Amino acid sequence: MPIRIREVHFKATVRDRESNRTSTDQTRQAPSARDTQALVATCVEEVLQKIREKNER
């Protein structure tokens, strides 16, 4: 009897290459409105795709 895997979860930890720097040294800019909108649009598309796949089953 074959085994079907329906869902796989991955966990990852991402670190800067220069992780030894202190937080006061790091100056990070806030994402622009365009970047934020692009990220939200991508997330929405992925969620809708998952919902469509679930409904097809």
Buried (B, 14 or more C-beta within 10 A) or exposed (E): EEEEEEEEEEEEEEEEEEEEEEEEEEEEEEEEEEEEEEEEEEEEEEEEEEEEEEEEE
